[in-house]
Amino acid sequence: MPEIKVTPLGAGQDVGRSCILVTIGGKNIMLDCGMHMGYNDDRRFPDFSYITDGPLTDYLDCIIISHFHLDHCGALPYMTEMVGYNGPIYMTQPTKALCPVLLEDMRKVAVERKGETNFFTSVMIKDCMKKVVTVTLHETLQVDSDLEIKAYYAGHVLGAAMFHIRVGSQSLVYTGDYNMTPDRHLGAAWIDKCRPDLLISESTYATTIRDSKRCRERDFLKKVHDAVDRGGKVLIPVFALGRVQELCILLDTYWDRMNLKVPIYFTMGLAETANKYYRMFITWTNQKIRRTFVHRNMFDFKHIKPFDKSYMDNPGPMVVFATPGMLHAGLSLAIFKKWASNANNMVIMPGYCVQGTVGHKILNGAKKIDFENRTSVEVNLTVEYMSFSAHADAKGIMQLIRHCEPKNVMLVHGENAKMEFLKQKIMQEFNINCYKPGNGETSIIPVSIDLDVEVSLPLLKHTMALPTSGCSSSSSRGNNTEESRTKKQKVLHGVLIMKNNNLRIVGVNEAWGDLGVTAHNLRFTERIEVDEPGPVPALTSALHTLLSQKLGSSQVQAVNEFQLSVADSVFINIQDDEPGKTILLSWTHQDEGLGSKLLDIIKSNYKKS
Amino acid sequence: MAYNLQFSKIVVQYQAITQASVHHTPIKPNKHPLGIFSKDRAYSSYSEFLGRYEDLLMYDVQGVISSAVFRNDNRLLLASSREHAHEVWELSVPEKLTAGPDAGLTKDRDFRLITAGYTPDRTKEMLVMNSKVVLSGPKGVCMYNIPSSSDPTDVMSHVCDIRNDTVDATLAQSESCIYSATNVANLTDFNFNTNKVSLLSSLPSQISCKGNDDALNISSVVYRSGKLYIGLSEKGITYVYELGTGKVIQEITASDTSYGFWKIDISQDEKFVAFASSNGRVIVYDTRKLSEAVFEKKKEVQDQTISNHQIHFSPSGNLLSLSGYSKLVEVFDVSDHSDKTEVFCHDGHRDGQISTILTHLWHPSQSKLVFSADDMGTLQAWRFK
């Protein structure tokens, strides 16, 4: 039984280190190569020794990266340069453009802020990216003669893709992180009804029923409004290509509705980076952004203006979007240092922060931050966390399954070790198996090979016209066959011909023609010597009578004085063979049964002396 | 003169148009940040809508919620049906709601599915007793087990059938028993310790039967300190039955004796009894002074045959909540005799396709926190100011 083997890698049950090994049709593929952001030691990398100790080039046919988030690509330079891999790495263009940016950022934080020594270098990041082959959406790429991959739009972040992998007749879809509902700057995930043998889906939010986006936005707006109402300043550290566009649109519209006059700013670096990448990858955003770009620059808002460093000291309320997102360096950190001591102010962290950054510290409740240059800052401002990340929840996963109709489903990276109910639900609703391997566990998914076979029409008609199996007597033909034809099974006898990569079942006679083979007939003849005196016709007549008695007169025909035929296919010749007679009984191999029966009758009645 | 008048009119119109085009940006309902508003809402109501709530969260449950009950402060049980699939879920209440308004930074605002199970039919009512959930539906009353965190599975499993002679029975619970009934003649108690079902046989004889058996159908049963308050469904009458003695000690009649589908609730401290009927009458009495109602209301009801109307007292006792007559959930203060206007009206269920609120319930300990579910599968959690 052919099968697909899947093993998620890494230690522990934690979410955050996507790396899945798949063996399909004899090919080994690694899906994502993420780093766990919560650990500082080797536990943050997937355990590559599971594959082999040493370089992995010979053991993997390719690596596929779904998007640029560090928990999906963070360990890539480590794997390719420090463990060793020289094969192809596939990802979409935006992912290829953005991965090195994030990896470099992370490297800086790790090495310069946390003082790590055994970390990959900038050169390693560059070398790693040289091995990347980009994939365009909906383009089928041949990795080698058997393996092909295709990327689909996944929403979630710029450049995120779901991958369809096919080897021969086996296929699977890996979703990475995806989002089934469109948001303000990205569309929703879309895949065609590809009916893969296996769908591997992230299940981080599989058992979550998420609060509606509008309510989260309402809370965000309320917080900002409350803070500026009391004269406070609001700092929102963002990543240039994350949710900032969403949040800006949200605030701009709200400010407009509420007729607010408080200034909102974005830092120039943020705008430049965002504009550059969105312009480059405009086809990856949604319709609205594209239309906007035609008329104006993405950061041309009614109420949101470019920031100048000097504004930091301006009195009165204001809102500022600034990079970097984790408050570990740059302008957002400088602003934070200025504003942190005032209790009227607020900082809203829009996402995950890596350990070691100021963002991480304040999210964990730190009330005082110390810096390298012996300065420190009191954290009196309100710290808020607002996650707008777009992930598929329980509803989204079911939608995706319903849409692409896989034969099996696998859920990976769910926090919840127990997902019996969800597995049951998937099995009940879609009648398919659901797997949930833990890290290091291998799931084996049996794959049935479906072959499409054409059936020739004449053969089909012939079979349909036959009486149904089990109805032996002709009397039951009457009424029963009409209705039982639809319910009872019929056995189709035919010849399976494989020609030019397609399969046909045809009737025997058609087959002769198709194959250019002459039909051969097999005929047996038995010689029976009997002691019958008298003329040949007498024996013929006696035989005729005998056989008519045994088989029914309709079956036996006298062809002439010395020949009989039974059921139009078995022939009996009587010859004169002084002093006795010779009966020649001849039948084709299809009439074996009848032939043997006749032989028995003749032999038992005419014994040779 | 006429010429001048016309000219000035034109000028005025011109001004109006230019003003409009300068300040008025077209409202696109779907793209609005708070998209749930329809075109004709004025600007001021946005801040009003925001301002009225301390917290407002909305969830798409993807199924019709037929029943909901809190297991404790952090766990909510929902019975949800989608065509032929009927499920019971145990959800963790988001920390954002349970932590209270001064909690500071709380990240968790989503429900998480902790355990769940399939039931063969839609659930009408549910109650939780320790780690078991009792469900009443079209085939009777049965009990399911809620797996604990140390169980390897998260699937709720059927334990036993308690009774199968009732359709959509109403339920009530005391410390050790579950009471179920559809009619005065079939009110039984199920004792959790002994697993025995027994009929409260002394009850029917004490209640005079005027007319047919249906007149004694029960819509609500509420347990309060050793007593059962039994509300008839066809008339506004509640009987107070003392469990220890087996005697009906009181009969409370609503001033409105019209026919309808009546439901009742009793405040936790037994100070108030509230009646609500399908024809829109809502009447609340002080149990110590039944001669006159402390609160009365007449709701406009199009469909007099509604049966999903609900009336609840808040856990603290003074607030009365009402739903099922429209898309709103209304909250009143019954202890305040002077002011008959409502304390709060929740109108978050605004989707055009919603026709009614199916169920609503108060959080057991957080004040002013209410959960409501409509017939389009939306569950909302709201804390009003």
Interface residues (C-beta under 8 A of the other chain):
Chain A: Y205 T207 T208 I209 R210 D211 S212 R214 C215 R216 E217 R218 D219 L221 K222 H225 L250 T253 Y254 D256 R257 M258 N259 L363 G365 V383 E384 Y385 S387 D393 A394 K395 N416 K418 M419 E420 F421 L422 Q424 K425 Q428 E429
Chain B: T25 K31 H32 P33 L34 G35 I36 Y43 Y46 S47 L50 L56 L57 M58 Y59 D60 V61 Q62 A85 E87 L91 P94 L105 K107 R109 D110 F111 R112 L113 T115 A116 G117 Y118 P152 T153 D154 V155 L379
